Amino acid sequence: MKVLASGFIVADMILAELPKIADPGHIVFAKKSVKLTVGGHPCNVSIDLIQLGLEKGSVGIVGAIGRDVFGWFIKSVLEEKGVITHLMELAETGTTKNIALVVKGEDRRFHLDLGASLHLDPDFVSKKVLEVKPRIFYAASGLCGEFDERLGEVLKTAKKTGSLTFVDMVEPYGRQWDYIVEHLDYADFFHCNDIELKNIFKTDSLAYGMREASKRVNGITFITLGEKGALAVLKNGKYVRQKGFKVEVVDPTGAGDAFSAGIIFTLLKNRMFGGLSEIPLEDLKRILMAGQAAGAACVTGVGTTTNVTRENFDSIINLHGEEVLRSTEVLSLVP
């Protein structure tokens, strides 16, 4: 298997392009209907990877769902897309659900029912890693209880099978942001945005957070900056800063997951599996551009994966890729 994704699995109910959030006792009439979609980082990344061009059956997902209509919906959508499912199906709790409200021109607002994801068993995940031996093991952390506590063990198991490890996270439930730091010792790649990075390392300084991440992550730390672009930081202290693609934003939900999928897709496509800390900077520029192109494709449609297609991805790169590459700077954290 090329990729095994793990972590929180979510049924997303998305209402996009709202003119405002309703005042108490009032109604806001939405331009678009409520859209039920499969969500959560592992689901989005898995679907994005297949839509970008990985063959069906080469991507798997391991997580927890409830034995309810939302769990059935998630499983059926993933299997229809060609994702191999390894799911704990829990009778005692419902599937993790999220209501996402997106006011036009503003970031999304999430309202989460933790559900089954909080009970994901790390031993179950490790067992599946040993069974399928993925080329890349992707782990999304923050909402998964014991799985989050023992993430380092799971990542260590993946590395023993020869897998590259890619770690992502959301605002954590029941713990501080910095819980993730000790687990990054087993991460070949780590993705977060600039706000998350500052929270993780308890700093107001982006440069300080970058330096601390470079000390922990074995290969590359990817930091997204919203419309301002993205950064890629190597362990040796060198980093790449790149401006973003200019597209019309319809719904920003899932953009970070699409970014991760674009990175993973490009690594697999170009067989970039070794010497991550010494990767040629020209290759790193193109990897970062691919992540940004996938993220840009995502925000042009409603839903976390709707517009992350190979056609949209290629079109964005063909139209503006060279401009983005020319914007890229190679800098150093080392004085």
Beta strands, then each sheet from edge to edge (+ up, - down):
strand 1: 3-6
strand 2: 10-18
strand 3: 35-39
strand 4: 59-66
strand 5: 84-90
strand 6: 96-103
strand 7: 109-113
strand 8: 136-141
strand 9: 164-169
strand 10: 189-193
strand 11: 220-224
strand 12: 230-234
strand 13: 238-242
strand 14: 329-332
sheet 1: 5+ 4+ 1+ 8+ 9+ 10+ 11+ 12- 13+ 14-
sheet 2: 3+ 2- 6- 7+
end
